[in-house]
Amino acid sequence: MASRGSASAQRSAARVVRFGDSSAVAIAHESQHPPRGNEVAVRVTHASLTSTDVLARRGEYVLQPWPGFVSGYDFVGVLESESAVSVALGLRTGSRVAGVLPRMGTHATRLVLSPTFLVAVPDALSSEGAATLPLNAVTAAVALRYAGPARSILVEGVSGAVGSLVAQLALRDGRVVVGTGSALPPTLAAHGLEVPLADYRHPDWPARARELAGGAVGAAIDHSGSPRVRDTVDPNGVVVHTAFAGRAGHEREDAVRGTASAVRGTASAVLHRLGHPREVVCAVPFWVLRKRAAYRRLLAGLLDDVADGRLRPFEPQVVPFDSVWEAHRLAEQRPAGRTIVLSMP
């Protein structure tokens, strides 16, 4: 195995030094402790920058209540060291790896972490393409698990990165899918997939969604926190909330409610609220932390699906790490069909 050494290494990291606009982010040059025990070091090459990072920077993400943190949940990189655990998982020094962390911190040039958060990236995938996938795809797949056996699914925001993946996975399962939005994302059109849309700008879009689905749906995958989503779901169905974000202007209020739900939940950090339909919080950071073997199998399978053309994520829009402020501004605009990806030096 590669020598682990004891000296600290240097890294650069994008730290949110205060809450506010993109100028609240500073690139810090700092030392990092060497791997301890079965930890490994990863040189990060690419990391996605999503709306969650934007919310956290603004101070509207309850899982990051104080400034000073490094943003980012997922990454692609190269293994710089190995341990007995990484070797047992088939990950050796020089391996290209991807991962999702249970807390933010991936917008950095180097990470030290447990190898149980890592999976190998297939050779057929580019690193920037693979970087669009881990958090978004795991969120989509776990949300569908929480939807249970429902044969009809409303995907709220089907034109988004997560919504598009939910729709692809649900259609592959043979489920009926209805979306909200004004246009289908190119990822669905590229596969020749058709999803009927209820325009969320219409005052009675829930009625239109029920009409398109042939009745109330069995489950809804929701990222908005809108109470109107419940109007589309059968009383015996389920609403799966995939984000700690909330309504515009009420993000922190809704996020606190969602996080409290997750904390009060079961060991898998999911709350089955009493009510009709019932509501489930899809808290992926908690799920990754507590279900690592299942998470690795899931992420590895999703990466293989993309490599083999069975699943299509958004295209990467690559921004150099030293232009992280521009990356934040682009992420706020949510470019159609693209995920912002930081390219590390």
N, C-alpha and C positions, 0 to 999 in steps of 0.2 A: 504493500500500500504506500501511497505517497506520504512523504514526511509531513507531519502535522506542525511541527515547530511550536514555539511559544511566543513569538513576537507578534505584536499587534500589526494589522494591515491597515492601509489607508483606503478610504472610499470617498465618493461624493454622493450626497443625498439631497433630495428636494424636500426641504422642511417647510411646513406652514408655520411661520413665526408669529402670525397674528391672524385673526379672522378678517376676511375682506375680499377684495378683488384679486386678480392674478398677481398683483405686486406684493401680496402677502406671502408669496413663496420665495424662498431663498435657497440657493445651492450652497450647502455646507460641505466643507472639506474636513473630514474627521477620521479618527482612528477607530478600528473595530477589533474586538477581542478575537483571538484565534479560536478555531473549533475546540469544543470541550466534549469529553465523553464520546458519544457516537454522532455528534454534530458533524456537518460538512460545510465547506465554503463553496459558494456559487458566484461566479462572475456573471452578473446580469447583463444580457445583451439587449433585451427588449421588454417593455412593460406597458400594458394598456393604461389609458387615462380616460376614465368614464365620468358619467354624471354623478356617481357616488363621490368621486374625488372632488368634484366641483362643490357639491353640497358640504363636504367636510371642510373644504377651504373657507367656505362662507360661514362656518359655525352652525350649520343646520343639520349636522349628522350626529346623532346622539351618542354613537359609539366612539366619537372623538370629541369629548366635551371641552378639552383644553388645547390651545395651540402648542406648537413645539414638536408635533408628530411628523413622520415621513408618510406621505400618502401612498396609495397603490395597494391593491390586494393580490394581483397575480403577475406572473413574469415568465420569461424564457431566458435561459442562460446556459453556461457551461460549468460543469463540475470541476472545481479546482483541487479538491481533496476528497478522500474517501474514508469510510469507517467500516467496521464489521457489519453494521446494519445496511449501509448503502450497497456493499458488496453482495449481501444476502438478497437485496432487492434487484440485483443485476445492474447497478449503477456504479461505474468506475470513473476515475479521473479522466477528464476529457469528454465525458458523455454530455450530450445536449439534453437538457431537462426543462420541464415546465412545472408550475405549481400554483396553488392558491394558498394563501396564509389565513389563519383565523383572526388576524388583526392586521391593520395596515402597516406598510413599511417597505414595499417593493420598488419604490421610485428611488433607487440607489444603484450604484455601480457594483456593489458586492453585498452578499447576504451570508450570514452564518445561521444555520437552521438544522432541524432534524430532517434526515432524508425521508422520513415517513410522509413528508408533504410533497415529494418529488415523483414524477413519472418521466420516462424517456419520450423524447419527441421523435416521431417517425421520420426517416430520412427523406420521404417525399414531401415533407412540409418545410417551407421556409420559416425561419425564426420569426420574422415580422408577421407572417400569416398566422403562425401558431399562437402568437401573443394576443390575438384578438379573441381567443377561444376560452381559456380556462374558467374564469369567473362567470362569463356569460353563459357558457354551455352547461356548466355544473348547475347554475341557478335554474336554467330551463329544464334540465333533466330531473332535478330534485322536485321542482314545482309540479311536474307531471306525476311523479310518484305520490305526492300529497293529494293530487286530484283523484287518486284511487281509480276505480274501474269505470268512471264516467265515460260514456260513449260520445257525448257532445261537449265541446269545450269552447268557451269564449276566451279569446286571447286579447286582453285589453292592451292596446298599443302594439299591434302585430307588425307595424312597420319599424319597430325598434330592434336593437341587436338581440335582446333576450326574447322578445315576442316572436321574431322571425324564426329563431331556433325552436321555441316551443311549438310553433305551427308545424315545422318540418318533422319534428319528432312525433307529434300527435298524429299527423297524417300518415306517417310511416306505420303507426300502430293501428291504423284503420279507423281512427276516430273522426267524427264530424267536427270541423273547425269553423268558427265564425270569428272575425276580427273586428276591432274598432280601428278607425284610421281613415285617411282620405285617399291613400294609394298603397298598393302592395309594394313591399321592398323588392329590389332586384334579385335577392337571394331566392325568393320563391319563384319569380318569373323564370329564372335560369333553369329551374328544375321542372318547369311547366306545371307548377302547382297553382291551383285556384282556391282562394279563400274569399268567400263573400264578406263584404265590409259594411258595417254600420257606421255612418259618419258621426263621430263624437260631437261635431258642432251642431247637430240637429237637436232641438230641445227634447225630443222623445226618442233618442237613440236606443234606449233599452228595449222599447217595443219593437223597433226595427231589428235588433239583434235576435229577439225571440222569434220573430217572423222568419228570418233567414235560417234559423236553426230548426224550424218546424216545431217550436215550443220552447219552454224554459230549458236551459242547458243544465247538464249534470254538474259542471264545475266551471269556474271562471278563474283565470290566472290574471292577477291584477297588480300593477305597479304604482297606481295613482293614489290609492286610498279613498277614492270616490265612493260614497255610500250608495250611489245609483247602480254600481256593479251588481249589488245584491238583487236588484229588480230583474236581472236577467236569469237568475239561477233558481232551479227547482227548490222547494222548501226542504227537501231531503238531500240537497246537493251541498257543495262546498265552495267557498271562496278562498283561494290561495293568494296571500299577499307576498310578493317577491322582493319588496324594497322597504327600507326604513324611511324612505322619502315620503312626502305627503302632498297635500294640496298646495298650490302656489300661495305663498304668504303664510302658510300654516305648517311648514315642513317640520320645525322642531316639535311643535305640539303633537303632530301625527307620528313623528318618529319616536317620541317618548312613549306614546301609547303602544306602538308596535314593539319597541324594545322591552317594555314591561311585560307584554304578552309573551315574548320569547323567554324572558328570564323566569316567568312563572310556569313555563311549560314543562314538558317531560324531559327525560334525559337527552332526547334528540332536539331539544330546544324548540318544540312546536306546541302551540297552544290550540287545543280544540275547544273553542268557545261554545258555551251553550247558546242555542239560537237556531233559527231556521231561515236560511241555510247556515250551517256552521262555518266558522272562519279559522283558517290555519295560517300561521306565520312561517314562511319559508326562510329561516335564518341560516343562510349558507355558511357564514363564518363559524357559527356554533356547530353546525353539522360537520364541517371539515375537521374541526378540532376533536370531535367525539367519535367520528365514524371514519377513521383514516383509511382502513383497509378498503371499505366500500367506496370511499372517495377516490382512492387511487385506481381501483378497477373502473369506476365510472369515467374518470378523466382520460385514462388510457384508451378506453373504448371510443370515447368521443373524438379524440385526436385521430384514431385509426379511421373513424367514419369520414372525417374531413380528408384525410390522406387518400382514401379510396373513392372520394367523390360522392359519398352517400349523404353528406351533410355539408351545407355551405354557410359559413359565417360571413359577417360583413368583411369587406376589403379593408386592409390596414391603410391608414393615412399616417405615414411615418414623419415624426418631428424629432430633430436632434435634441438630446437631453439638455444641452446648453441653451435651448430655446423653449424651456419648459413653460415659460409664461405664455408664449404663443400657443402651446398645446392646450393650456387651460382655456384660453379664449376660444379656440376651435371647438373644444369639448362643450362649451356653453352653447355653441350654435347647433350642436348635434347634426353634423353633416349627414345627409341621407345616404344610407347604404355603406357607411364607413365607421370604423372604430379608430380613435386616435391612439397611436402607439409611439411611445418614447423609444428612441434608438440611443443606447448608451455609448459613450466614447470607448 
